[in-house]
């Protein structure tokens, strides 16, 4: 679809939508997943992006909480009675368009730890307009695999359009298809979560795939094991960097490949705090405030200029680089001394074993209190070798998983994060 064709389709969607109050967008990755919300915003409607990673019950709860009046979806049978439409239902005659004074968009949190909160943004596109400038030379070729109803995917597409890029959309993630697309379209920019990066790096087609076109590989959405970042730099060259942000605050910190060159100690860092933002550590937890912030949670007071607890544990080094060590609500208290263990630190240690492709660690209840359990994707290695690896790294028994099991793969959410809720459910852990 050309930009001219997209403009014509946007005008037809705007005309067919008519007046609307709150529009929920529940669409798979395709041009209409951007054009429908833009049409709704041009109508002055509030837009709710339906989280791809949320369970069905959470989707319905978010729609009810937001007061949705119209749903635009690829799966009308999944929504209860009401004004539920498909994209084809919206196609109408173009109507006069006037720019709204402001936009009001809602993003549910991922919902991977329970019912999602609904996050309000009104200035998000102003920030994007400042960040994404048109390319002075040949347009970039951006590949988007994140769901476009998630902030990461949505921002990637909006940013690509603001730059005048060619944007290639994939509906879902398959490592082999991504590698083929990079070579076929000579992709210059893409964003990946750590599990998806690992799948790309480990894919058998990767060594014979041309990847030299990639000039910007952005990594984020979850902690990245240092050895995987080192591997990405080796495979893609000095183009890989990572960022840290939340749906509540999309850009908090970043680190570029240039900052990593010759500094292996920084491989575990998410970078320095970006201009316009501030961060501090309070009782081990990262708190942020600044320009790139949400308005607030739906139904709650505005955030204003106050500090927002991120739920992430972290520390700064002497040069201002931020290092994350897991989620505050993931901490497991083990042992007779009540030691607090961040599972991500154990995951990083186990992931450093050359035979390990992926690992998830979490706490499980027991008669003598919680203990660590590891689910590992690996070949040619046994449980005791995994435990020995953790013991060698930490030198303390309470960091060693009490139990280890192996799996062919780890479940992922719709946006590519390891779905620990699904793993915990197997063990009856809330």
N, C-alpha and C positions, 0 to 999 in steps of 0.2 A: 504494500500500500504506500503510495506516495504521500508527501505532505499535502498536496493539493486535494487528493482523494480523501485524506483524513479530515481536512477542513470541511469538505462537502458532507461527509458522513456526520461530523459533529453537528452541523447545522440541521440536518434531518433528525438526529436524536433530540436535539434541543426543541425542535418544533413538535415532535411526537410526544415528548414527555409532558408538556404542558405545565401548569402550575403544580408545584409539589412542596410538601412540608419537609419531611425527613426521608431521604432515599437511601436504602441499603443496597450496596453493590456486592453481589455474590457471583463473580464471574471468573472463569479460568483465564489464563494468560493469552490474550489476544488484543488487538488494538482497541476494541470496544471496552476493555477493562479500564482503559484510561479515558476514552472519549465519553462514556456514560457519566462518570462522576464530574467531568468537566461540564457536560451539558446540564447536569443538575445544579452545579455551582452557578452557572450562568443564569439559571432560573431563580437564584437566590435561595436554593434549598440547602439544608444541612445534609451532609453525606456521611454515612456510616459504612466503613469498609469491613466486610465480614471476614474475620480472621480465619485464614486457611488452616491453621494448626489447632483451632479450638474444637472441642467435641460438639455434637449437634445441640445438646442441651444448653451449652454456653452460647452458641450462636443465637438461639431463640431468646435466651435471657438478655443478651446484649441488645437485640432488636426491640424487645419490650421496654427495656430501660431507656433506650434512646427515643422512644416514641415514634418508631418507624411508621410511615404512612404508605410508602411504595417500596417494593422489593424488585430489583432487576437481577435476574438469575439465569444460570444455565440449567437449573434443576428445579423447575416450578413445583414438581410433585413433592419436594422436600419442605415446602413452606405451607403453613396453614392458610386458610381462606383469607382473602383480603385483596388489596391491589398488588398482585404478583404478576410481573410481566417478564417476557424474554426480550432480548435485544430486537428481534424482528417486530415485536409489538410496539416498539418505540419509533419505528421509522415513519416519519411524517413529512409534511411540507415545511421547508425552512420558514422560520418566523424571525421578526426583528430581534436582534441581539443587543443587549446593553450590559456593560460590565458592572458587576455588583461592587458595592463599596468595600465589602470584606467577604471572606469565605469562612465557613465553619465546618471543619472535618473532624470525624471521630474515628479513632483507631483503637479497637480492643487490644489489650495486652495479649501475649501468646496463649494464655490459659493453660500453660504446662504445669502449673502448680495449684490449679483450682480455678474457680470462676474468674474470668478475666475482668479487669477494671477497664473502664472506657475513658480514653485519653482525648482531651479536646485540644485542637490546634487551630489557630486563626492566622498566624503569621508565617506559617511554614513555607509558603511559596515565595514570600519576600526574601527569605533566607536563601532558597534555592536559586533565585534569580541573581543573587550576588555571587554565589559559589560557582554556578555553571555558566561560564562565559562561552560564547561561540568560538569554535576552533579557528585560529587564523589561517591554517593551511587546509589540507585535505580533511574532510569530515572523519571523525573517529567511527569505528564499527564496534558497537557495544552489544554484548550478549547478556540477556537477562534470563536467569533461571529461577530467581526468587518469586514467590507469588506476588502479583501486582496489587493484591488487596492487603499486602503487608507493607509497612513503611519502607523497608529496604527495596523491594521490587518497584514500588510506586515511585520512589525518589530516583531510582536508576533510570526509569523510563522518562520521567519528567526532565531529569538532568540531560539525558540524551537528546531530547527534543529541543531543549534550550540551547544546546551546543550545535544543533543541526546535524546530529549523528545519523548514521544508518543504525537502526535498532533491530536486533534479531531476537525474537521471543521464543522461549521454550516453555511448554506447559509441563511442568514437572522436571525432575532431574534424572538423567541417566548418563553416567560418566562417559561411556563410549560415544553417545550422541553429542555430548559437549565437546569432546576431543575432535570429532568429525566436523562439527560446526566451526570450531576455531580454525581448522585448516581450510575448510571450504570457503568461508566468508572472510578469511584473513582478519579475524577478530583482533581488535587492538585493546579493548577494555572489558573486564568482567569482574563481578564480585562473587565470592564464594564463602560459605561457612566452613569451619575446620573439618567437619566430617565429609563434606563434599570435596574439599581440597584433597583429603586423604584418598577418597575414592578415585579421583583423577590421577593422583600420583601413583597409585598402586595398580591402575588399570593396565592390562597387558598390551593395549594398543598405544599407550603413551610413548614408549621409546621410539616408535616409528612415525609419530605424528609431528608435523611441523608446528611449532609453537612460537616461532621467532617473531610473529606479527604482534604478539601481546606486548603492549607498552605500559599497561597499568593493570595490576592484579590486586584488587582490594579484598582483604580478609577481615572477617568480623562476625558479630552476632553471638559469639561464644569464645571462651578462652582457647587460644591456639597453642598446642604443645610446641616448645622451642625447636625440637628436632624436625617437626613438620615445616616450620617456617624456614629453617635452614635448607631443607630439601627443596622447597618451593623456589628459593633463591638460586639454588643450583640448577634446577630444571628450567625455570623461566628466565633466569638472569636477574639483574638488579632492577626489577620492576615491581616486586612484591612488597607490599606494606600492609599494615593493619590499622584498623580504627576501633574506637570504643564509643558506643552510644546506646541509648535506650529509646524506646518509642516515646517516652516522656521527654527525652533530651537527645535528639538524633546524633549530634556530634559533640563529643566530650574531649576525646584525645585521639591522636594519630601519630604514627611513626612511619617514616619512609624507608625505602631500600638504602638510600644514601646514609641515613642515620645508623643503619645496621652494619654497614661495611666495616670490617675489621673490629667489630664490637660484639663478639658472641654473647656477652653478658646481657645485651639488650634484646636478645631473641625472645625472652620471656616477658617483655614489656609491651603494653598497648600504646606507649608513646607519651608525649607531653600534652598538657591541656591546651586546646586550641584557643586562638584569640576570641575574646568575647565571653569566655566561660571561666569559671573558677571551680576548684575542687579542694576538698580537705578530707582528712581522715578523722572520724569520730568513733572512738571505741572500736577501731578496726574496720569500720564501714566507710565506704566512699560516699561523700555528700557533694552535690553540685548545685550551682546556680549560674545564671547568665542569660545571654541573648537567645540561645537555641533551646528554649524551654517550651514545654506545653503551657497552655493557659491554666490547666488544672484537670482534675478528674471530674467526669460528669456527675453533677449533683453535689459536688464538694466546693468549698471556697476556692478562689483563684490562688495559684501558687505565689504570684507576686514576685517579690525579690528575696523570698526566703530560701533556705537550703532544702534541697530534696534528697532524702536518703535513697540511695540506689539499690540497696539490698546486696551490693557486691562488697566483698572483703578485699582490701588492698593496702598497698604501701607505696611511698615515694622513695626514690633513691636521692643521692645528694645533687644530682643534676636535674631533678624534676621529672624524671620518667616514672610513670605509674605502672605498678605490677599488681595484677589481680590474683587472688588466691581462692576464688570460689564464691558461692552465694552464702549469705548469712543464714538463710533458712535451710541450707544443706548441711550445715555443720553437724558432725556426729560426736557425741560425748562418749568416750570409751575408757575402759580400764578402771582400776581401783582408785586412781587419782583424779578421775573425771577429766581426762585430757580432751580438749576440743580439736577435732581433726576436720580440716577442709578437704572433702573428697577429691577436689581437683588437683591438690598437691600429690596425692597418691596416684591419681591417674597419670600425671605427667611423668612420675617415676617409672611406672609400669610401661607407659608408652615409649620410653627410651630403649626398651628391649628390642633388638633388631628384628625379632620374629613377630612382634605385636603390631597389628594394623589399626586396631581401635580398642578402647577400653572405657568402661563406665564403672564407677565405684559409688556406692551409697550405703546407708546404714539400714540394718534389719534388726528387729527386736529379738530378744532371746531371754531365757530364764535368768541369766546373770547380767542382763542389761544389753544395750545395743552393741553391735559389732559391725565391722566393715565387710561388705560383700563385693566382689569384683566379677564383672562379666567381660570376657576378653575375646577378641577376634584375633586369632593367631594360628600358625601352623607349626608343627614340629616342636611344641613346647608343652610342658605339663604344669599342673597347678602348683606343685612345689617349687618349680623354677620361677614362677611368677612371684610367689611369696618370698623366695630368696632374693629376687631382684629388689623388692620393696625393703626388705630387711637390710640389704647392703647399702641402699641409698640413705635410709634414715637412721639405721643403727638402733632403732627402738621398736620393740615388738608391737606396741599399740598402733603403729602405722602399717602393720602387715595385715592384709585381708584375712579374716578368719576362714572365709570360704571363697573359692574361685570356681567359676564355671565358664565353659567355652560356648561360643555361638558363631554361626556363619556370618552374622551381621548384627548391628545394633539398630533398634527402631528409631526412626527419625520423625520429627514433626514436619508439617507442611513447609516450613521455612528452612529446614535442614539442620536443626539442632537435635542432639541426642534426646530422645523422649524418655526421660527418667521416670516420669509418671507411669508409663507403660511397663517399664522394667519393675518398678516398685509394686505394681498391681499383682505381678506374678507371686510376690512374697507377702501380699496382704498388708503392704505398708502404705499408709495414707500419704 
